[in-house]
Amino acid sequence: VQLQASGGGLVQAGGSLRLSCVASGRTFKNEDMGWFRQAPGKEREFVGAIRLSGGSTHFADTAKGRFTISRDKNTVYLQMNGLKPEDTAVYYCAAKRRGILTTISRDYYYWGQGTLVTVSS
């Protein structure tokens, strides 16, 4: 199983980006997919997660109202609007068995390689 994240780039503050995470190796149906990010010198932090069966989502307070997560077959999207310089980080997608939409990174056992998002002021 592989997760491939893409869509990062350089954007001005207030702009938008859509990140994609493609799962390959098998069909993901009953997993929860999460997005995390890690800024330079900081710990990895939870951004948001989605339950693939049902579509319920959960977001960190820093993402609520600005970010949304959606899915289409084996691809999960993180739509980021109203980006701020403090959103600059490497963004990772991750997967775990369906359960609580946890914010804890060690609960996720498949990880993508990360995609860099840079927001300029």
C-alpha positions, 0 to 999 in steps of 0.5 A: 500500500502506498500513499502519494501526496501532491499539490503543494507549492508556493502561494500568497497569503489568502490564496488556495491550494488543493492537495491530493492523496492517492492510495494505491495497492488496494482499494481503501473503503473502510479506513480513516484518512488523515492530513498532518503537517510539519513546519520547520523546527516543529512537531508534526500536527494534525490538520484534519481527517475523513472517514472514507465510509460515510464522509464524516470529517474532523479538523484541528481548530487551526483548520476549521472554516478554512480547510475541507476534506473530500474523497473520490474513490482512492483519492482524498483531497485537502482543500485549503482556502484563506492560507496564512504564512503559518500554514507553511509546512510539509503536509502528509496524508496518512491512513488507519483502520476505521475508528475514532477520527483521532488527531494522534499521528501514531494511530495512523500506520500508512503515510505518504511522502509529504508535499511542501506548502509555502505561504508567502506574506 
